[in-house]
Amino acid sequence: MRLLSLDHLIDSSQEKFKFKDHRNHALKSYISAIRTIHYLEELALRNKYTYGDHHSPFPIPHSEFRNEVKYFVNNILISHKKSDRFYSTRRIDYKEKNYILSQRCFSPRGPLHKESIYGKRTPPNLQTAYHIRKPLESLRTLGQIEKIVDEKVRDAVMKVLKKANLSNEQSFLPSNVFFKTKANGQKSTKVFLPNKNGDPVPVKKVRIRESLNSAVKLKNDIDQYVNLRNNHHILIYKNEENQLEEEVVSFWEAIKRKKTGVPLYQVPNPECKIHTALRINDLFLMCYEGLDQPIEEQPKDFLIQHLYRVQKLSSHFYEFRQAFNNQLDSTEYPSYIRINNFGSKKTGWLTYNPIKVEISPIGDITVAEEKYISKKQKSNFMR
């Protein structure tokens, strides 16, 4: 690729053996497909000797080769795999006495929530929060120390930090601060609570209070809460005043809706209309407006510059990245677009006018056929 001067065609370079552009893999495949014995011999010769001015330019297949490659590279469409199967069902048959019984099992295809289980409590002089017991050696920041519920325990921990001259540090290694290792390899805590009737009480675990925005109760009769992990989708709909709003649907809620048989995509009331839905790796055309021709009639080298995929999702925080871009940490436009509201300013939905599309196996781009959008709504959406 370098000897044929093709790297610049997609404005990409190799960094730590990772390509910035997904199309680079297709470009390498194309180069491999057109190579001949003559090219391999030339590469072997250049590898054997030091590069110098005496070498002739590397031969190319024909005079229009680079223009031909540029044309095809600009027509390469990149799609990303999106798993629509977020649950599975199976039937289990078992025998009980003389009867064969069947049981239908419903299994989510992913974690519903984080592993930690919290209790909802209201301690004296403090607001209601979610509490959890954690090992003292798991605390790594000063912010976590400040969340300790018991004031006396928190003071004892801060006392140890002051002795280690770490009371003003934002982070530290707890194994070296709160515990000391004995000769036999066992660890003993340095944090103790005073005891009027005996020896000081060692502290090995502490109770932490957390403010969770997406906590749900596991069972109705048990004080156990979990913090939801992932969002399944974000529904964009028009309210009664024809203004865009969002509904964030967690993976937990999506599974609940599926199990109870209610629609997966639903609006607050019949007067609201579904606009579209966002899921990770969905493809959208951004900044695509004011064109009279349908999407299907547009050239692919034009569409690919407007083709983006959904990278991350949360409430009023939608991240889009150009479909062929592989730099996940870049936040520069046009490779990256962030939408935070439904306005028409820099991070507004109306500024970029996202249109959900699909790519067929042969590379045709069409407006996504979404089941929750009727033909009438779809025609209005395209306007």
C-alpha distance (Angstrom), angle and dihedral (degrees) to the residues before:
residue distance angle dihedral
M1 . . .
R2 3.80 . .
L3 3.80 94.5 .
L4 3.78 90.2 50.0
S5 3.85 89.3 48.8
L6 3.81 93.1 -125.8
D7 3.81 100.5 131.8
H8 3.79 92.2 85.9
L9 3.81 92.2 57.5
I10 3.80 91.4 82.2
D11 3.80 97.4 25.3
S12 3.77 91.3 -116.6
S13 3.78 137.7 132.8
Q14 3.77 135.8 -174.3
E15 3.80 115.5 -98.4
K16 3.80 119.8 179.6
F17 3.81 87.9 -21.0
K18 3.80 91.4 -62.1
F19 3.78 120.8 116.3
K20 3.78 119.5 -132.5
D21 3.79 90.3 -149.1
H22 3.80 125.1 52.5
R23 3.81 89.5 -147.9
N24 3.79 89.5 67.9
H25 3.81 89.6 80.6
A26 3.80 90.7 56.1
L27 3.80 89.8 47.7
K28 3.80 91.5 53.4
S29 3.80 89.9 48.7
Y30 3.79 90.2 52.3
I31 3.80 91.5 51.0
S32 3.80 90.1 49.6
A33 3.80 90.7 49.9
I34 3.83 95.3 55.1
R35 3.80 99.2 41.2
T36 3.80 118.8 117.2
I37 3.81 136.2 -170.5
H38 3.80 88.0 -93.8
Y39 3.83 91.4 59.9
L40 3.82 92.4 46.1
E41 3.79 90.8 51.4
E42 3.82 90.2 49.6
L43 3.82 91.0 50.2
A44 3.81 91.1 48.8
L45 3.80 90.6 50.6
R46 3.80 93.4 49.7
N47 3.78 91.5 46.7
K48 3.82 92.1 51.2
Y49 3.79 97.2 52.7
T50 3.76 133.1 42.8
Y51 3.78 115.3 -94.4
G52 3.78 112.4 -101.2
D53 3.77 144.1 155.3
H54 3.79 90.7 -94.7
H55 3.81 90.2 73.3
S56 3.76 115.9 96.8
P57 3.81 119.5 -128.5
F58 3.77 114.1 -80.0
P59 3.82 108.0 -94.2
I60 3.79 120.6 -113.6
P61 3.82 126.0 -153.3
H62 3.83 95.1 -113.6
S63 3.79 140.2 -19.2
E64 3.83 95.8 -93.2
F65 3.81 94.0 44.4
R66 3.82 97.3 111.5
N67 3.80 93.0 46.1
E68 3.78 89.5 48.8
V69 3.80 92.4 50.9
K70 3.81 91.1 46.6
Y71 3.80 90.6 53.1
F72 3.80 94.3 51.1
V73 3.82 94.5 41.7
N74 3.79 90.5 54.3
N75 3.81 88.7 53.2
I76 3.80 95.5 53.0
L77 3.80 109.6 114.3
I78 3.80 119.0 -156.1
S79 3.80 120.8 -151.5
H80 3.79 127.1 -177.7
K81 3.78 125.9 -141.5
K82 3.79 114.2 -106.9
S83 3.77 119.3 -171.1
D84 3.82 110.2 -140.5
R85 3.77 92.4 179.4
F86 3.79 104.6 92.0
Y87 3.82 95.8 157.6
S88 3.80 139.0 25.7
T89 3.79 135.1 -156.6
R90 3.76 130.6 -155.0
R91 3.79 136.5 173.5
I92 3.79 122.1 -125.5
D93 3.80 119.1 -160.3
Y94 3.79 119.6 -160.2
K95 3.76 135.5 168.0
E96 3.79 123.8 -121.0
K97 3.80 114.3 -178.0
N98 3.80 105.0 -51.1
Y99 3.81 95.9 -20.3
I100 3.79 131.5 88.2
L101 3.78 110.7 -144.3
S102 3.80 128.4 -167.2
Q103 3.77 127.1 -149.7
R104 3.80 126.4 -169.0
C105 3.82 114.2 -140.5
F106 3.80 122.9 -158.0
S107 3.83 116.4 -158.0
P108 3.84 127.9 -177.4
R109 3.81 114.3 -134.1
G110 3.78 96.5 -133.5
P111 3.82 143.7 15.5
L112 3.80 114.3 -54.3
H113 3.79 95.8 -162.1
K114 3.77 144.3 -11.0
E115 3.79 117.5 -74.0
S116 3.82 98.5 -114.8
I117 3.82 117.7 97.4
Y118 3.81 119.3 -150.6
G119 3.78 135.5 -163.4
K120 3.79 121.0 -140.3
R121 3.81 110.7 -129.7
T122 3.79 142.4 157.9
P123 3.82 110.0 -144.2
P124 3.83 122.1 -164.6
N125 3.83 113.9 -72.7
L126 3.80 91.3 1.2
Q127 3.78 135.3 97.0
T128 3.78 123.7 -108.3
A129 3.79 111.7 -81.4
Y130 3.79 142.8 152.3
H131 3.81 114.0 -87.5
I132 3.78 130.0 -158.9
R133 3.81 134.1 172.0
K134 3.79 114.7 -123.5
P135 3.81 133.2 179.7
L136 3.79 111.9 -100.6
E137 3.80 90.3 -126.2
S138 3.83 90.3 60.6
L139 3.82 92.4 66.5
R140 3.79 109.3 99.8
T141 3.81 106.7 161.7
L142 3.77 138.6 50.9
G143 3.80 88.9 -121.3
Q144 3.79 90.3 62.4
I145 3.81 90.7 50.4
E146 3.80 89.9 54.9
K147 3.82 89.9 55.8
I148 3.83 93.3 62.7
V149 3.81 106.3 122.4
D150 3.81 100.7 -150.1
E151 3.81 109.2 72.8
K152 3.81 94.3 -153.8
V153 3.81 92.0 51.7
R154 3.79 90.4 47.7
D155 3.81 91.0 51.4
A156 3.82 91.1 49.4
V157 3.81 90.8 51.9
M158 3.81 91.9 47.8
K159 3.80 89.4 50.0
V160 3.80 90.1 59.0
L161 3.80 90.5 47.6
K162 3.80 91.4 52.5
K163 3.80 91.2 52.1
A164 3.80 88.6 53.1
N165 3.85 91.1 46.4
L166 3.80 90.0 -119.4
S167 3.79 101.1 113.0
N168 3.82 91.0 107.9
E169 3.80 96.9 41.7
Q170 3.81 118.2 108.2
S171 3.82 94.4 -148.2
F172 3.79 136.6 15.7
L173 3.80 143.7 164.3
P174 3.82 105.2 -93.4
S175 3.81 95.5 -163.6
N176 3.82 89.3 65.5
V177 3.80 96.3 40.1
F178 3.80 108.4 42.6
F179 3.82 100.6 28.3
K180 3.77 138.3 46.6
T181 3.78 124.9 -156.1
K182 3.79 119.2 -126.3
A183 3.80 126.0 -143.9
N184 3.82 91.1 -97.3
G185 3.83 91.0 54.4
Q186 3.81 96.7 -104.9
K187 3.81 119.8 132.6
S188 3.81 123.4 -129.1
T189 3.78 124.1 -167.3
K190 3.80 124.2 -115.6
V191 3.82 93.1 -157.3
F192 3.82 116.7 91.3
L193 3.79 136.6 168.7
P194 3.80 119.8 -140.1
N195 3.81 116.8 -105.8
K196 3.81 122.3 -162.3
N197 3.80 93.9 -161.5
G198 3.78 101.6 44.3
D199 3.77 148.1 -26.3
P200 3.81 120.0 -10.7
V201 3.80 114.5 -84.4
P202 3.84 113.6 -114.2
V203 3.80 116.5 -130.6
K204 3.79 116.0 -143.2
K205 3.80 100.9 150.4
V206 3.79 132.7 34.9
R207 3.79 135.3 -163.8
I208 3.80 114.0 -118.4
R209 3.81 126.9 -162.8
E210 3.80 119.6 -144.7
S211 3.81 134.3 -175.0
L212 3.80 106.0 -137.9
N213 3.80 121.0 -170.9
S214 3.80 96.7 -169.2
A215 3.80 104.2 37.9
V216 3.81 120.1 142.1
K217 3.77 131.8 -172.7
L218 3.79 116.0 -109.2
K219 3.81 96.4 -152.5
N220 3.78 131.7 8.0
D221 3.82 95.8 -126.4
I222 3.84 99.5 41.8
D223 3.80 127.9 72.0
Q224 3.80 94.5 -128.3
Y225 3.80 124.3 127.1
V226 3.79 132.8 179.6
N227 3.78 132.2 -161.1
L228 3.80 111.8 -120.1
R229 3.77 114.6 -119.5
N230 3.81 114.3 -159.4
N231 3.79 139.1 14.7
H232 3.79 117.3 -123.7
H233 3.81 95.8 -158.7
I234 3.78 144.9 -31.9
L235 3.78 115.6 -124.7
I236 3.82 117.4 -147.5
Y237 3.81 113.0 -157.9
K238 3.78 140.9 162.9
N239 3.80 116.1 -115.2
E240 3.79 128.9 -144.9
E241 3.82 90.3 -75.9
N242 3.83 92.1 51.4
Q243 3.81 91.8 -108.6
L244 3.80 123.6 137.2
E245 3.79 119.0 -107.9
E246 3.81 135.5 166.2
E247 3.79 138.1 -129.6
V248 3.80 116.9 -161.9
V249 3.81 109.7 -148.6
S250 3.78 115.6 -165.9
F251 3.78 124.7 -147.9
W252 3.81 86.9 -110.3
E253 3.81 92.3 55.8
A254 3.81 92.9 44.2
I255 3.82 91.1 54.9
K256 3.80 90.2 46.2
R257 3.80 91.5 52.6
K258 3.78 92.1 47.7
K259 3.80 93.1 50.3
T260 3.80 93.2 49.3
G261 3.80 93.6 45.1
V262 3.81 97.9 -119.7
P263 3.83 120.7 137.6
L264 3.79 114.1 -79.0
Y265 3.81 91.3 -141.9
Q266 3.79 113.3 44.6
V267 3.79 138.1 155.1
P268 3.83 126.6 -137.1
N269 3.84 94.1 -108.1
P270 3.82 139.8 -2.4
E271 3.80 92.3 -98.1
C272 3.82 91.2 65.8
K273 3.81 121.1 84.8
I274 3.80 127.3 -148.9
H275 3.81 112.3 -118.3
T276 3.81 102.8 179.6
A277 3.81 142.2 -50.5
L278 3.80 130.7 -120.5
R279 3.79 124.0 -143.4
I280 3.78 131.0 165.3
N281 3.84 111.5 -80.2
D282 3.80 94.0 13.3
L283 3.81 110.4 146.1
F284 3.81 122.0 -126.1
L285 3.77 136.3 176.9
M286 3.81 108.2 -130.4
C287 3.81 128.0 -161.1
Y288 3.79 88.5 9.9
E289 3.79 109.6 142.1
G290 3.77 142.9 111.9
L291 3.82 94.0 48.9
D292 3.78 120.4 126.3
Q293 3.78 97.4 -158.5
P294 3.82 119.8 85.2
I295 3.78 117.6 -108.3
E296 3.79 91.7 -109.8
E297 3.83 90.5 61.9
Q298 3.80 96.4 50.0
P299 3.85 118.6 103.2
K300 3.79 113.7 -103.9
D301 3.81 94.5 -128.9
F302 3.81 86.7 61.7
L303 3.81 96.6 44.4
I304 3.79 94.6 49.3
Q305 3.81 90.4 63.6
H306 3.82 88.4 59.2
L307 3.82 97.4 39.4
Y308 3.82 114.5 110.5
R309 3.78 135.7 169.1
V310 3.80 128.2 -145.4
Q311 3.80 108.1 -105.9
K312 3.83 105.0 172.7
L313 3.79 135.3 7.2
S314 3.78 135.8 -162.8
S315 3.79 136.5 133.6
H316 3.83 108.7 -47.1
F317 3.78 90.0 -16.2
Y318 3.80 114.5 101.3
E319 3.81 118.4 166.8
F320 3.80 120.9 -160.6
R321 3.80 127.6 -175.3
Q322 3.78 130.0 -171.2
A323 3.78 107.3 -93.2
F324 3.81 94.8 -123.5
N325 3.83 94.7 44.2
N326 3.81 117.3 104.3
Q327 3.83 100.0 -177.7
L328 3.80 101.5 104.6
D329 3.80 94.4 179.9
S330 3.81 98.1 51.2
T331 3.82 115.6 107.3
E332 3.79 99.0 -179.7
Y333 3.79 122.9 121.6
P334 3.03 131.3 -88.5
S335 3.82 94.2 23.8
Y336 3.82 89.9 52.0
I337 3.83 132.3 37.2
R338 3.79 127.2 -177.9
I339 3.81 124.2 -166.5
N340 3.80 119.1 -162.2
N341 3.80 103.2 163.4
F342 3.79 144.7 12.5
G343 3.80 96.1 -106.1
S344 3.78 133.0 103.9
K345 3.81 101.6 -107.9
K346 3.80 131.4 96.9
T347 3.83 96.8 -58.7
G348 3.80 97.3 25.6
W349 3.81 126.7 126.6
L350 3.81 92.5 -133.0
T351 3.81 90.5 54.0
Y352 3.81 93.1 64.5
N353 3.84 99.7 26.6
P354 3.86 96.4 -151.0
I355 3.81 114.5 -145.0
K356 3.80 116.9 -169.1
V357 3.80 113.1 -131.2
E358 3.79 140.4 175.3
I359 3.80 131.6 -140.2
S360 3.79 117.7 -142.2
P361 3.83 122.7 -142.8
I362 3.82 89.0 -98.6
G363 3.82 92.9 50.6
D364 3.80 102.4 -100.4
I365 3.82 115.4 148.9
T366 3.81 116.9 -143.4
V367 3.78 135.6 165.1
A368 3.80 107.9 -89.0
E369 3.79 114.3 -98.9
E370 3.78 100.5 -135.8
K371 3.78 117.5 -173.5
Y372 3.78 94.4 -142.3
I373 3.83 92.6 56.5
S374 3.80 117.4 76.3
K375 3.79 122.7 -145.8
K376 3.81 89.9 -105.3
Q377 3.80 92.3 51.5
K378 3.81 90.5 45.2
S379 3.82 92.0 54.8
N380 3.79 90.1 50.2
F381 3.79 90.1 46.9
M382 3.81 92.0 54.8
R383 3.77 90.7 54.2
